């Protein structure tokens, strides 16, 4: 089994979230490393959006780690 990271961008202004996306070509062998990378990736996305956008849209990022079968990774 491998673990993937899924990120979801949300807005508190309209109460909606995007459908999320998987970090491509990054697989984790343990839960801890996936969760830690989730925080790193979330901060990176916030930096890309910029403070004005984040403040205007009250943006927040949810993420989760998900176990997948090895065959799903190799596709």
PQR file of N, CA, C, O and H, with PARSE charges and radii, in Angstrom:
ATOM      1  N   UNK A   1       0.835  -1.179   0.000 -0.4000 1.5000
ATOM      2  CA  UNK A   1       0.000   0.000   0.000 -0.0000 2.0000
ATOM      3  C   UNK A   1       0.885   1.250   0.000  0.5500 1.7000
ATOM      4  O   UNK A   1       1.939   1.294   0.636 -0.5500 1.4000
ATOM      5  N   UNK A   2       0.424   2.248  -0.726 -0.4000 1.5000
ATOM      6  CA  UNK A   2       1.064   3.555  -0.751 -0.0000 2.0000
ATOM      7  C   UNK A   2       0.067   4.577  -0.237  0.5500 1.7000
ATOM      8  O   UNK A   2      -1.132   4.310  -0.155 -0.5500 1.4000
ATOM      9  H   UNK A   2      -0.431   2.212  -1.242  0.4000 1.0000
ATOM     10  N   UNK A   3       0.572   5.737   0.103 -0.4000 1.5000
ATOM     11  CA  UNK A   3      -0.267   6.810   0.625 -0.0000 2.0000
ATOM     12  C   UNK A   3      -0.092   8.028  -0.275  0.5500 1.7000
ATOM     13  O   UNK A   3       1.026   8.375  -0.655 -0.5500 1.4000
ATOM     14  H   UNK A   3       1.546   5.955   0.036  0.4000 1.0000
ATOM     15  N   UNK A   4      -1.209   8.676  -0.612 -0.4000 1.5000
ATOM     16  CA  UNK A   4      -1.165   9.894  -1.411 -0.0000 2.0000
ATOM     17  C   UNK A   4      -1.738  11.059  -0.611  0.5500 1.7000
ATOM     18  O   UNK A   4      -2.484  10.867   0.349 -0.5500 1.4000
ATOM     19  H   UNK A   4      -2.118   8.394  -0.304  0.4000 1.0000
ATOM     20  N   UNK A   5      -1.376  12.265  -1.026 -0.4000 1.5000
ATOM     21  CA  UNK A   5      -1.855  13.485  -0.392 -0.0000 2.0000
ATOM     22  C   UNK A   5      -2.891  14.139  -1.298  0.5500 1.7000
ATOM     23  O   UNK A   5      -2.662  14.303  -2.497 -0.5500 1.4000
ATOM     24  H   UNK A   5      -0.770  12.421  -1.806  0.4000 1.0000
ATOM     25  N   UNK A   6      -4.023  14.508  -0.725 -0.4000 1.5000
ATOM     26  CA  UNK A   6      -5.093  15.187  -1.455 -0.0000 2.0000
ATOM     27  C   UNK A   6      -5.323  16.550  -0.801  0.5500 1.7000
ATOM     28  O   UNK A   6      -5.536  16.640   0.408 -0.5500 1.4000
ATOM     29  H   UNK A   6      -4.209  14.375   0.248  0.4000 1.0000
ATOM     30  N   UNK A   7      -5.277  17.616  -1.619 -0.4000 1.5000
ATOM     31  CA  UNK A   7      -5.484  18.983  -1.139 -0.0000 2.0000
ATOM     32  C   UNK A   7      -6.808  19.524  -1.659  0.5500 1.7000
ATOM     33  O   UNK A   7      -7.209  19.228  -2.785 -0.5500 1.4000
ATOM     34  H   UNK A   7      -5.104  17.543  -2.601  0.4000 1.0000
ATOM     35  N   UNK A   8      -7.486  20.318  -0.833 -0.4000 1.5000
ATOM     36  CA  UNK A   8      -8.780  20.899  -1.198 -0.0000 2.0000
ATOM     37  C   UNK A   8      -8.768  22.368  -0.779  0.5500 1.7000
ATOM     38  O   UNK A   8      -8.549  22.680   0.392 -0.5500 1.4000
ATOM     39  H   UNK A   8      -7.160  20.559   0.082  0.4000 1.0000
ATOM     40  N   UNK A   9      -9.005  23.274  -1.738 -0.4000 1.5000
ATOM     41  CA  UNK A   9      -9.074  24.705  -1.432 -0.0000 2.0000
ATOM     42  C   UNK A   9     -10.531  25.079  -1.182  0.5500 1.7000
ATOM     43  O   UNK A   9     -11.421  24.714  -1.949 -0.5500 1.4000
ATOM     44  H   UNK A   9      -9.183  23.021  -2.689  0.4000 1.0000
ATOM     45  N   UNK A  10     -10.757  25.814  -0.092 -0.4000 1.5000
ATOM     46  CA  UNK A  10     -12.113  26.216   0.296 -0.0000 2.0000
ATOM     47  C   UNK A  10     -12.183  27.718   0.536  0.5500 1.7000
ATOM     48  O   UNK A  10     -11.172  28.377   0.778 -0.5500 1.4000
ATOM     49  H   UNK A  10     -10.034  26.111   0.531  0.4000 1.0000
ATOM     50  N   UNK A  11     -13.402  28.240   0.462 -0.4000 1.5000
ATOM     51  CA  UNK A  11     -13.655  29.648   0.754 -0.0000 2.0000
ATOM     52  C   UNK A  11     -14.732  29.741   1.824  0.5500 1.7000
ATOM     53  O   UNK A  11     -15.817  29.177   1.681 -0.5500 1.4000
ATOM     54  H   UNK A  11     -14.223  27.705   0.266  0.4000 1.0000
ATOM     55  N   UNK A  12     -14.421  30.461   2.898 -0.4000 1.5000
ATOM     56  CA  UNK A  12     -15.409  30.677   3.949 -0.0000 2.0000
ATOM     57  C   UNK A  12     -16.443  31.717   3.526  0.5500 1.7000
ATOM     58  O   UNK A  12     -17.515  31.796   4.126 -0.5500 1.4000
ATOM     59  H   UNK A  12     -13.540  30.919   3.014  0.4000 1.0000
ATOM     60  N   UNK A  13     -16.138  32.517   2.502 -0.4000 1.5000
ATOM     61  CA  UNK A  13     -17.073  33.538   2.020 -0.0000 2.0000
ATOM     62  C   UNK A  13     -18.311  32.883   1.425  0.5500 1.7000
ATOM     63  O   UNK A  13     -19.436  33.227   1.786 -0.5500 1.4000
ATOM     64  H   UNK A  13     -15.267  32.452   2.014  0.4000 1.0000
ATOM     65  N   UNK A  14     -18.100  31.933   0.508 -0.4000 1.5000
ATOM     66  CA  UNK A  14     -19.250  31.294  -0.134 -0.0000 2.0000
ATOM     67  C   UNK A  14     -19.527  29.886   0.391  0.5500 1.7000
ATOM     68  O   UNK A  14     -20.469  29.233  -0.059 -0.5500 1.4000
ATOM     69  H   UNK A  14     -17.186  31.654   0.214  0.4000 1.0000
ATOM     70  N   UNK A  15     -18.724  29.419   1.329 -0.4000 1.5000
ATOM     71  CA  UNK A  15     -18.959  28.113   1.938 -0.0000 2.0000
ATOM     72  C   UNK A  15     -18.755  26.943   0.995  0.5500 1.7000
ATOM     73  O   UNK A  15     -19.351  25.883   1.181 -0.5500 1.4000
ATOM     74  H   UNK A  15     -17.959  29.949   1.694  0.4000 1.0000
ATOM     75  N   UNK A  16     -17.911  27.128  -0.022 -0.4000 1.5000
ATOM     76  CA  UNK A  16     -17.680  26.064  -1.000 -0.0000 2.0000
ATOM     77  C   UNK A  16     -16.215  25.660  -1.032  0.5500 1.7000
ATOM     78  O   UNK A  16     -15.323  26.430  -0.676 -0.5500 1.4000
ATOM     79  H   UNK A  16     -17.427  27.990  -0.173  0.4000 1.0000
ATOM     80  N   UNK A  17     -16.000  24.427  -1.471 -0.4000 1.5000
ATOM     81  CA  UNK A  17     -14.655  23.903  -1.659 -0.0000 2.0000
ATOM     82  C   UNK A  17     -14.531  23.368  -3.073  0.5500 1.7000
ATOM     83  O   UNK A  17     -15.519  22.950  -3.676 -0.5500 1.4000
ATOM     84  H   UNK A  17     -16.725  23.802  -1.760  0.4000 1.0000
ATOM     85  N   UNK A  18     -13.303  23.381  -3.605 -0.4000 1.5000
ATOM     86  CA  UNK A  18     -13.099  22.747  -4.904 -0.0000 2.0000
ATOM     87  C   UNK A  18     -13.162  21.242  -4.719  0.5500 1.7000
ATOM     88  O   UNK A  18     -13.300  20.761  -3.594 -0.5500 1.4000
ATOM     89  H   UNK A  18     -12.500  23.721  -3.115  0.4000 1.0000
ATOM     90  N   UNK A  19     -13.063  20.500  -5.796 -0.4000 1.5000
ATOM     91  CA  UNK A  19     -13.174  19.050  -5.650 -0.0000 2.0000
ATOM     92  C   UNK A  19     -11.878  18.399  -5.215  0.5500 1.7000
ATOM     93  O   UNK A  19     -11.851  17.191  -4.979 -0.5500 1.4000
ATOM     94  H   UNK A  19     -12.950  20.890  -6.710  0.4000 1.0000
ATOM     95  N   UNK A  20     -10.818  19.152  -5.103 -0.4000 1.5000
ATOM     96  CA  UNK A  20      -9.560  18.625  -4.594 -0.0000 2.0000
ATOM     97  C   UNK A  20      -8.698  18.020  -5.679  0.5500 1.7000
ATOM     98  O   UNK A  20      -9.173  17.706  -6.771 -0.5500 1.4000
ATOM     99  H   UNK A  20     -10.840  20.134  -5.295  0.4000 1.0000
ATOM    100  N   UNK A  21      -7.446  17.865  -5.369 -0.4000 1.5000
ATOM    101  CA  UNK A  21      -6.514  17.253  -6.312 -0.0000 2.0000
ATOM    102  C   UNK A  21      -5.436  16.509  -5.555  0.5500 1.7000
ATOM    103  O   UNK A  21      -5.090  16.846  -4.423 -0.5500 1.4000
ATOM    104  H   UNK A  21      -7.061  18.121  -4.483  0.4000 1.0000
ATOM    105  N   UNK A  22      -4.916  15.487  -6.213 -0.4000 1.5000
ATOM    106  CA  UNK A  22      -3.844  14.679  -5.641 -0.0000 2.0000
ATOM    107  C   UNK A  22      -2.517  15.272  -6.068  0.5500 1.7000
ATOM    108  O   UNK A  22      -2.364  15.724  -7.203 -0.5500 1.4000
ATOM    109  H   UNK A  22      -5.198  15.213  -7.132  0.4000 1.0000
ATOM    110  N   UNK A  23      -1.567  15.270  -5.165 -0.4000 1.5000
ATOM    111  CA  UNK A  23      -0.223  15.695  -5.519 -0.0000 2.0000
ATOM    112  C   UNK A  23       0.349  14.646  -6.456  0.5500 1.7000
ATOM    113  O   UNK A  23       0.526  13.491  -6.067 -0.5500 1.4000
ATOM    114  H   UNK A  23      -1.691  14.903  -4.243  0.4000 1.0000
ATOM    115  N   UNK A  24       0.636  15.035  -7.672 -0.4000 1.5000
ATOM    116  CA  UNK A  24       1.107  14.103  -8.684 -0.0000 2.0000
ATOM    117  C   UNK A  24       2.535  13.638  -8.400  0.5500 1.7000
ATOM    118  O   UNK A  24       3.381  14.415  -7.958 -0.5500 1.4000
ATOM    119  H   UNK A  24       0.492  15.973  -7.988  0.4000 1.0000
ATOM    120  N   UNK A  25       2.776  12.386  -8.657 -0.4000 1.5000
ATOM    121  CA  UNK A  25       4.113  11.775  -8.562 -0.0000 2.0000
ATOM    122  C   UNK A  25       4.731  11.829  -7.169  0.5500 1.7000
ATOM    123  O   UNK A  25       5.948  11.719  -7.023 -0.5500 1.4000
ATOM    124  H   UNK A  25       2.089  11.755  -9.017  0.4000 1.0000
ATOM    125  N   UNK A  26       3.902  11.997  -6.156 -0.4000 1.5000
ATOM    126  CA  UNK A  26       4.404  11.947  -4.778 -0.0000 2.0000
ATOM    127  C   UNK A  26       3.609  10.886  -4.027  0.5500 1.7000
ATOM    128  O   UNK A  26       2.399  11.013  -3.839 -0.5500 1.4000
ATOM    129  H   UNK A  26       2.913  12.086  -6.274  0.4000 1.0000
ATOM    130  N   UNK A  27       4.304   9.849  -3.607 -0.4000 1.5000
ATOM    131  CA  UNK A  27       3.698   8.785  -2.816 -0.0000 2.0000
ATOM    132  C   UNK A  27       4.483   8.664  -1.524  0.5500 1.7000
ATOM    133  O   UNK A  27       5.700   8.851  -1.505 -0.5500 1.4000
ATOM    134  H   UNK A  27       5.287   9.746  -3.760  0.4000 1.0000
ATOM    135  N   UNK A  28       3.795   8.356  -0.469 -0.4000 1.5000
ATOM    136  CA  UNK A  28       4.418   8.269   0.844 -0.0000 2.0000
ATOM    137  C   UNK A  28       4.339   6.835   1.351  0.5500 1.7000
ATOM    138  O   UNK A  28       3.395   6.101   1.060 -0.5500 1.4000
ATOM    139  H   UNK A  28       2.807   8.204  -0.485  0.4000 1.0000
ATOM    140  N   UNK A  29       5.348   6.462   2.109 -0.4000 1.5000
ATOM    141  CA  UNK A  29       5.366   5.109   2.663 -0.0000 2.0000
ATOM    142  C   UNK A  29       4.792   5.067   4.073  0.5500 1.7000
ATOM    143  O   UNK A  29       4.519   3.990   4.603 -0.5500 1.4000
ATOM    144  H   UNK A  29       6.115   7.058   2.345  0.4000 1.0000
ATOM    145  N   UNK A  30       4.606   6.250   4.687 -0.4000 1.5000
ATOM    146  CA  UNK A  30       4.003   6.264   6.021 -0.0000 2.0000
ATOM    147  C   UNK A  30       3.111   7.496   6.195  0.5500 1.7000
ATOM    148  O   UNK A  30       3.240   8.492   5.483 -0.5500 1.4000
ATOM    149  H   UNK A  30       4.827   7.125   4.256  0.4000 1.0000
ATOM    150  N   UNK A  31       2.221   7.392   7.146 -0.4000 1.5000
ATOM    151  CA  UNK A  31       1.208   8.427   7.392 -0.0000 2.0000
ATOM    152  C   UNK A  31       1.853   9.738   7.842  0.5500 1.7000
ATOM    153  O   UNK A  31       1.455  10.814   7.395 -0.5500 1.4000
ATOM    154  H   UNK A  31       2.116   6.583   7.724  0.4000 1.0000
ATOM    155  N   UNK A  32       2.836   9.650   8.715 -0.4000 1.5000
ATOM    156  CA  UNK A  32       3.480  10.838   9.268 -0.0000 2.0000
ATOM    157  C   UNK A  32       4.085  11.708   8.176  0.5500 1.7000
ATOM    158  O   UNK A  32       3.880  12.921   8.184 -0.5500 1.4000
ATOM    159  H   UNK A  32       3.159   8.776   9.079  0.4000 1.0000
ATOM    160  N   UNK A  33       4.812  11.136   7.253 -0.4000 1.5000
ATOM    161  CA  UNK A  33       5.452  11.934   6.199 -0.0000 2.0000
ATOM    162  C   UNK A  33       4.410  12.573   5.280  0.5500 1.7000
ATOM    163  O   UNK A  33       4.617  13.690   4.804 -0.5500 1.4000
ATOM    164  H   UNK A  33       4.978  10.150   7.246  0.4000 1.0000
ATOM    165  N   UNK A  34       3.318  11.900   5.027 -0.4000 1.5000
ATOM    166  CA  UNK A  34       2.238  12.460   4.212 -0.0000 2.0000
ATOM    167  C   UNK A  34       1.598  13.646   4.919  0.5500 1.7000
ATOM    168  O   UNK A  34       1.400  14.696   4.309 -0.5500 1.4000
ATOM    169  H   UNK A  34       3.150  10.993   5.413  0.4000 1.0000
ATOM    170  N   UNK A  35       1.278  13.493   6.178 -0.4000 1.5000
ATOM    171  CA  UNK A  35       0.652  14.580   6.931 -0.0000 2.0000
ATOM    172  C   UNK A  35       1.560  15.796   7.022  0.5500 1.7000
ATOM    173  O   UNK A  35       1.098  16.926   6.857 -0.5500 1.4000
ATOM    174  H   UNK A  35       1.439  12.639   6.674  0.4000 1.0000
ATOM    175  N   UNK A  36       2.821  15.585   7.277 -0.4000 1.5000
ATOM    176  CA  UNK A  36       3.763  16.704   7.353 -0.0000 2.0000
ATOM    177  C   UNK A  36       3.858  17.436   6.019  0.5500 1.7000
ATOM    178  O   UNK A  36       3.921  18.664   5.983 -0.5500 1.4000
ATOM    179  H   UNK A  36       3.196  14.667   7.411  0.4000 1.0000
ATOM    180  N   UNK A  37       3.869  16.680   4.929 -0.4000 1.5000
ATOM    181  CA  UNK A  37       3.924  17.301   3.610 -0.0000 2.0000
ATOM    182  C   UNK A  37       2.641  18.064   3.311  0.5500 1.7000
ATOM    183  O   UNK A  37       2.671  19.058   2.585 -0.5500 1.4000
ATOM    184  H   UNK A  37       3.817  15.682   4.958  0.4000 1.0000
ATOM    185  N   UNK A  38       1.527  17.623   3.852 -0.4000 1.5000
ATOM    186  CA  UNK A  38       0.268  18.335   3.689 -0.0000 2.0000
ATOM    187  C   UNK A  38       0.341  19.750   4.231  0.5500 1.7000
ATOM    188  O   UNK A  38      -0.175  20.682   3.613 -0.5500 1.4000
ATOM    189  H   UNK A  38       1.502  16.816   4.442  0.4000 1.0000
ATOM    190  N   UNK A  39       0.976  19.918   5.378 -0.4000 1.5000
ATOM    191  CA  UNK A  39       1.142  21.256   5.935 -0.0000 2.0000
ATOM    192  C   UNK A  39       2.074  22.097   5.073  0.5500 1.7000
ATOM    193  O   UNK A  39       1.809  23.276   4.840 -0.5500 1.4000
ATOM    194  H   UNK A  39       1.395  19.161   5.880  0.4000 1.0000
ATOM    195  N   UNK A  40       3.154  21.504   4.603 -0.4000 1.5000
ATOM    196  CA  UNK A  40       4.104  22.222   3.746 -0.0000 2.0000
ATOM    197  C   UNK A  40       3.427  22.662   2.451  0.5500 1.7000
ATOM    198  O   UNK A  40       3.549  23.818   2.044 -0.5500 1.4000
ATOM    199  H   UNK A  40       3.370  20.546   4.793  0.4000 1.0000
ATOM    200  N   UNK A  41       2.714  21.743   1.805 -0.4000 1.5000
ATOM    201  CA  UNK A  41       2.033  22.056   0.545 -0.0000 2.0000
ATOM    202  C   UNK A  41       0.953  23.109   0.752  0.5500 1.7000
ATOM    203  O   UNK A  41       0.783  23.990  -0.091 -0.5500 1.4000
ATOM    204  H   UNK A  41       2.614  20.804   2.135  0.4000 1.0000
ATOM    205  N   UNK A  42       0.226  23.031   1.851 -0.4000 1.5000
ATOM    206  CA  UNK A  42      -0.819  24.011   2.137 -0.0000 2.0000
ATOM    207  C   UNK A  42      -0.233  25.414   2.249  0.5500 1.7000
ATOM    208  O   UNK A  42      -0.791  26.365   1.701 -0.5500 1.4000
ATOM    209  H   UNK A  42       0.364  22.315   2.536  0.4000 1.0000
ATOM    210  N   UNK A  43       0.878  25.548   2.948 -0.4000 1.5000
ATOM    211  CA  UNK A  43       1.525  26.851   3.067 -0.0000 2.0000
ATOM    212  C   UNK A  43       2.009  27.349   1.710  0.5500 1.7000
ATOM    213  O   UNK A  43       1.913  28.542   1.422 -0.5500 1.4000
ATOM    214  H   UNK A  43       1.332  24.776   3.393  0.4000 1.0000
ATOM    215  N   UNK A  44       2.524  26.459   0.879 -0.4000 1.5000
ATOM    216  CA  UNK A  44       2.968  26.836  -0.457 -0.0000 2.0000
ATOM    217  C   UNK A  44       1.824  27.357  -1.312  0.5500 1.7000
ATOM    218  O   UNK A  44       1.986  28.345  -2.028 -0.5500 1.4000
ATOM    219  H   UNK A  44       2.602  25.490   1.113  0.4000 1.0000
ATOM    220  N   UNK A  45       0.677  26.708  -1.245 -0.4000 1.5000
ATOM    221  CA  UNK A  45      -0.495  27.147  -2.010 -0.0000 2.0000
ATOM    222  C   UNK A  45      -0.968  28.505  -1.504  0.5500 1.7000
ATOM    223  O   UNK A  45      -1.320  29.376  -2.300 -0.5500 1.4000
ATOM    224  H   UNK A  45       0.545  25.906  -0.663  0.4000 1.0000
ATOM    225  N   UNK A  46      -0.979  28.691  -0.188 -0.4000 1.5000
ATOM    226  CA  UNK A  46      -1.370  29.982   0.381 -0.0000 2.0000
ATOM    227  C   UNK A  46      -0.425  31.082  -0.104  0.5500 1.7000
ATOM    228  O   UNK A  46      -0.871  32.181  -0.434 -0.5500 1.4000
ATOM    229  H   UNK A  46      -0.693  27.985   0.459  0.4000 1.0000
ATOM    230  N   UNK A  47       0.864  30.793  -0.149 -0.4000 1.5000
ATOM    231  CA  UNK A  47       1.834  31.766  -0.648 -0.0000 2.0000
ATOM    232  C   UNK A  47       1.549  32.123  -2.105  0.5500 1.7000
ATOM    233  O   UNK A  47       1.621  33.293  -2.483 -0.5500 1.4000
ATOM    234  H   UNK A  47       1.227  29.901   0.119  0.4000 1.0000
ATOM    235  N   UNK A  48       1.226  31.124  -2.922 -0.4000 1.5000
ATOM    236  CA  UNK A  48       0.918  31.379  -4.334 -0.0000 2.0000
ATOM    237  C   UNK A  48      -0.331  32.241  -4.498  0.5500 1.7000
ATOM    238  O   UNK A  48      -0.377  33.098  -5.381 -0.5500 1.4000
ATOM    239  H   UNK A  48       1.167  30.174  -2.615  0.4000 1.0000
ATOM    240  N   UNK A  49      -1.328  32.027  -3.672 -0.4000 1.5000
ATOM    241  CA  UNK A  49      -2.557  32.805  -3.765 -0.0000 2.0000
ATOM    242  C   UNK A  49      -2.345  34.246  -3.317  0.5500 1.7000
ATOM    243  O   UNK A  49      -2.956  35.162  -3.865 -0.5500 1.4000
ATOM    244  H   UNK A  49      -1.290  31.331  -2.956  0.4000 1.0000
ATOM    245  N   UNK A  50      -1.499  34.446  -2.343 -0.4000 1.5000
ATOM    246  CA  UNK A  50      -1.211  35.784  -1.841 -0.0000 2.0000
ATOM    247  C   UNK A  50      -2.198  36.223  -0.776  0.5500 1.7000
ATOM    248  O   UNK A  50      -3.339  35.763  -0.729 -0.5500 1.4000
ATOM    249  H   UNK A  50      -1.002  33.701  -1.898  0.4000 1.0000
ATOM    250  N   UNK A  51      -1.734  37.120   0.073 -0.4000 1.5000
ATOM    251  CA  UNK A  51      -2.523  37.564   1.218 -0.0000 2.0000
ATOM    252  C   UNK A  51      -3.816  38.262   0.805  0.5500 1.7000
ATOM    253  O   UNK A  51      -4.852  38.055   1.436 -0.5500 1.4000
ATOM    254  H   UNK A  51      -0.808  37.494   0.035  0.4000 1.0000
ATOM    255  N   UNK A  52      -3.774  39.082  -0.240 -0.4000 1.5000
ATOM    256  CA  UNK A  52      -4.984  39.798  -0.664 -0.0000 2.0000
ATOM    257  C   UNK A  52      -6.090  38.830  -1.046  0.5500 1.7000
ATOM    258  O   UNK A  52      -7.232  38.981  -0.611 -0.5500 1.4000
ATOM    259  H   UNK A  52      -2.932  39.250  -0.753  0.4000 1.0000
ATOM    260  N   UNK A  53      -5.752  37.830  -1.863 -0.4000 1.5000
ATOM    261  CA  UNK A  53      -6.741  36.841  -2.306 -0.0000 2.0000
ATOM    262  C   UNK A  53      -7.272  36.044  -1.113  0.5500 1.7000
ATOM    263  O   UNK A  53      -8.478  35.840  -0.972 -0.5500 1.4000
ATOM    264  H   UNK A  53      -4.824  37.707  -2.216  0.4000 1.0000
ATOM    265  N   UNK A  54      -6.355  35.602  -0.267 -0.4000 1.5000
ATOM    266  CA  UNK A  54      -6.742  34.790   0.899 -0.0000 2.0000
ATOM    267  C   UNK A  54      -7.667  35.584   1.821  0.5500 1.7000
ATOM    268  O   UNK A  54      -8.675  35.060   2.295 -0.5500 1.4000
ATOM    269  H   UNK A  54      -5.375  35.768  -0.382  0.4000 1.0000
ATOM    270  N   UNK A  55      -7.325  36.841   2.073 -0.4000 1.5000
ATOM    271  CA  UNK A  55      -8.159  37.672   2.943 -0.0000 2.0000
ATOM    272  C   UNK A  55      -9.513  37.974   2.314  0.5500 1.7000
ATOM    273  O   UNK A  55     -10.537  37.918   2.994 -0.5500 1.4000
ATOM    274  H   UNK A  55      -6.506  37.267   1.688  0.4000 1.0000
ATOM    275  N   UNK A  56      -9.529  38.291   1.029 -0.4000 1.5000
ATOM    276  CA  UNK A  56     -10.777  38.621   0.355 -0.0000 2.0000
ATOM    277  C   UNK A  56     -11.737  37.443   0.313  0.5500 1.7000
ATOM    278  O   UNK A  56     -12.941  37.611   0.509 -0.5500 1.4000
ATOM    279  H   UNK A  56      -8.697  38.336   0.476  0.4000 1.0000
ATOM    280  N   UNK A  57     -11.206  36.253   0.059 -0.4000 1.5000
ATOM    281  CA  UNK A  57     -12.041  35.056  -0.079 -0.0000 2.0000
ATOM    282  C   UNK A  57     -12.113  34.210   1.186  0.5500 1.7000
ATOM    283  O   UNK A  57     -12.812  33.198   1.230 -0.5500 1.4000
ATOM    284  H   UNK A  57     -10.229  36.117  -0.100  0.4000 1.0000
ATOM    285  N   UNK A  58     -11.386  34.635   2.208 -0.4000 1.5000
ATOM    286  CA  UNK A  58     -11.289  33.863   3.457 -0.0000 2.0000
ATOM    287  C   UNK A  58     -10.984  32.396   3.132  0.5500 1.7000
ATOM    288  O   UNK A  58     -11.679  31.468   3.546 -0.5500 1.4000
ATOM    289  H   UNK A  58     -10.818  35.457   2.173  0.4000 1.0000
ATOM    290  N   UNK A  59      -9.911  32.251   2.372 -0.4000 1.5000
ATOM    291  CA  UNK A  59      -9.498  30.952   1.853 -0.0000 2.0000
ATOM    292  C   UNK A  59      -8.854  30.096   2.943  0.5500 1.7000
ATOM    293  O   UNK A  59      -8.102  30.587   3.785 -0.5500 1.4000
ATOM    294  H   UNK A  59      -9.347  33.005   2.035  0.4000 1.0000
ATOM    295  N   UNK A  60      -9.167  28.824   2.901 -0.4000 1.5000
ATOM    296  CA  UNK A  60      -8.474  27.861   3.753 -0.0000 2.0000
ATOM    297  C   UNK A  60      -8.274  26.580   2.961  0.5500 1.7000
ATOM    298  O   UNK A  60      -8.967  26.328   1.975 -0.5500 1.4000
ATOM    299  H   UNK A  60      -9.778  28.425   2.217  0.4000 1.0000
ATOM    300  N   UNK A  61      -7.325  25.783   3.403 -0.4000 1.5000
ATOM    301  CA  UNK A  61      -6.987  24.550   2.688 -0.0000 2.0000
ATOM    302  C   UNK A  61      -7.183  23.369   3.620  0.5500 1.7000
ATOM    303  O   UNK A  61      -6.691  23.350   4.748 -0.5500 1.4000
ATOM    304  H   UNK A  61      -6.763  25.987   4.204  0.4000 1.0000
ATOM    305  N   UNK A  62      -7.916  22.387   3.118 -0.4000 1.5000
ATOM    306  CA  UNK A  62      -8.061  21.112   3.818 -0.0000 2.0000
ATOM    307  C   UNK A  62      -7.194  20.110   3.081  0.5500 1.7000
ATOM    308  O   UNK A  62      -6.971  20.242   1.878 -0.5500 1.4000
ATOM    309  H   UNK A  62      -8.317  22.403   2.202  0.4000 1.0000
ATOM    310  N   UNK A  63      -6.713  19.131   3.783 -0.4000 1.5000
ATOM    311  CA  UNK A  63      -5.977  18.057   3.117 -0.0000 2.0000
ATOM    312  C   UNK A  63      -6.161  16.776   3.894  0.5500 1.7000
ATOM    313  O   UNK A  63      -6.487  16.777   5.081 -0.5500 1.4000
ATOM    314  H   UNK A  63      -6.894  19.024   4.761  0.4000 1.0000
ATOM    315  N   UNK A  64      -5.942  15.684   3.190 -0.4000 1.5000
ATOM    316  CA  UNK A  64      -5.964  14.387   3.855 -0.0000 2.0000
ATOM    317  C   UNK A  64      -5.046  13.434   3.130  0.5500 1.7000
ATOM    318  O   UNK A  64      -4.711  13.636   1.963 -0.5500 1.4000
ATOM    319  H   UNK A  64      -5.677  15.683   2.226  0.4000 1.0000
ATOM    320  N   UNK A  65      -4.650  12.409   3.823 -0.4000 1.5000
ATOM    321  CA  UNK A  65      -3.822  11.359   3.254 -0.0000 2.0000
ATOM    322  C   UNK A  65      -4.712  10.146   3.042  0.5500 1.7000
ATOM    323  O   UNK A  65      -5.608   9.867   3.838 -0.5500 1.4000
ATOM    324  H   UNK A  65      -4.922  12.246   4.771  0.4000 1.0000
ATOM    325  N   UNK A  66      -4.451   9.434   1.960 -0.4000 1.5000
ATOM    326  CA  UNK A  66      -5.319   8.316   1.593 -0.0000 2.0000
ATOM    327  C   UNK A  66      -4.472   7.134   1.134  0.5500 1.7000
ATOM    328  O   UNK A  66      -3.591   7.269   0.284 -0.5500 1.4000
ATOM    329  H   UNK A  66      -3.723   9.660   1.314  0.4000 1.0000
ATOM    330  N   UNK A  67      -4.758   5.975   1.716 -0.4000 1.5000
ATOM    331  CA  UNK A  67      -4.077   4.752   1.283 -0.0000 2.0000
ATOM    332  C   UNK A  67      -4.639   4.312  -0.059  0.5500 1.7000
ATOM    333  O   UNK A  67      -5.850   4.343  -0.274 -0.5500 1.4000
ATOM    334  H   UNK A  67      -5.473   5.865   2.406  0.4000 1.0000
ATOM    335  N   UNK A  68      -3.761   3.907  -0.950 -0.4000 1.5000
ATOM    336  CA  UNK A  68      -4.188   3.390  -2.242 -0.0000 2.0000
ATOM    337  C   UNK A  68      -3.447   2.099  -2.531  0.5500 1.7000
ATOM    338  O   UNK A  68      -2.388   1.824  -1.966 -0.5500 1.4000
ATOM    339  H   UNK A  68      -2.777   3.882  -0.774  0.4000 1.0000
ATOM    340  N   UNK A  69      -4.023   1.325  -3.413 -0.4000 1.5000
ATOM    341  CA  UNK A  69      -3.360   0.092  -3.839 -0.0000 2.0000
ATOM    342  C   UNK A  69      -2.217   0.447  -4.767  0.5500 1.7000
ATOM    343  O   UNK A  69      -2.295   1.435  -5.498 -0.5500 1.4000
ATOM    344  H   UNK A  69      -4.883   1.548  -3.871  0.4000 1.0000
ATOM    345  N   UNK A  70      -1.175  -0.330  -4.748 -0.4000 1.5000
ATOM    346  CA  UNK A  70       0.004  -0.061  -5.561 -0.0000 2.0000
ATOM    347  C   UNK A  70      -0.332   0.077  -7.034  0.5500 1.7000
ATOM    348  O   UNK A  70       0.272   0.896  -7.727 -0.5500 1.4000
ATOM    349  H   UNK A  70      -1.112  -1.133  -4.155  0.4000 1.0000
ATOM    350  N   UNK A  71      -1.281  -0.703  -7.527 -0.4000 1.5000
ATOM    351  CA  UNK A  71      -1.669  -0.651  -8.945 -0.0000 2.0000
ATOM    352  C   UNK A  71      -2.182   0.740  -9.318  0.5500 1.7000
ATOM    353  O   UNK A  71      -1.944   1.201 -10.434 -0.5500 1.4000
ATOM    354  H   UNK A  71      -1.771  -1.368  -6.964  0.4000 1.0000
ATOM    355  N   UNK A  72      -2.889   1.423  -8.392 -0.4000 1.5000
ATOM    356  CA  UNK A  72      -3.417   2.752  -8.666 -0.0000 2.0000
ATOM    357  C   UNK A  72      -2.279   3.754  -8.860  0.5500 1.7000
ATOM    358  O   UNK A  72      -2.416   4.702  -9.633 -0.5500 1.4000
ATOM    359  H   UNK A  72      -3.082   1.049  -7.485  0.4000 1.0000
ATOM    360  N   UNK A  73      -1.166   3.554  -8.172 -0.4000 1.5000
ATOM    361  CA  UNK A  73      -0.013   4.458  -8.253 -0.0000 2.0000
ATOM    362  C   UNK A  73       0.680   4.315  -9.594  0.5500 1.7000
ATOM    363  O   UNK A  73       1.161   5.302 -10.152 -0.5500 1.4000
ATOM    364  H   UNK A  73      -1.055   2.784  -7.544  0.4000 1.0000
ATOM    365  N   UNK A  74       0.737   3.100 -10.119 -0.4000 1.5000
ATOM    366  CA  UNK A  74       1.505   2.829 -11.332 -0.0000 2.0000
ATOM    367  C   UNK A  74       0.794   3.226 -12.621  0.5500 1.7000
ATOM    368  O   UNK A  74       1.376   3.095 -13.698 -0.5500 1.4000
ATOM    369  H   UNK A  74       0.347   2.299  -9.666  0.4000 1.0000
ATOM    370  N   UNK A  75      -0.444   3.705 -12.545 -0.4000 1.5000
ATOM    371  CA  UNK A  75      -1.194   4.046 -13.759 -0.0000 2.0000
ATOM    372  C   UNK A  75      -0.612   5.217 -14.482  0.5500 1.7000
ATOM    373  O   UNK A  75      -1.133   5.622 -15.521 -0.5500 1.4000
ATOM    374  H   UNK A  75      -0.917   3.811 -11.670  0.4000 1.0000
TER
END
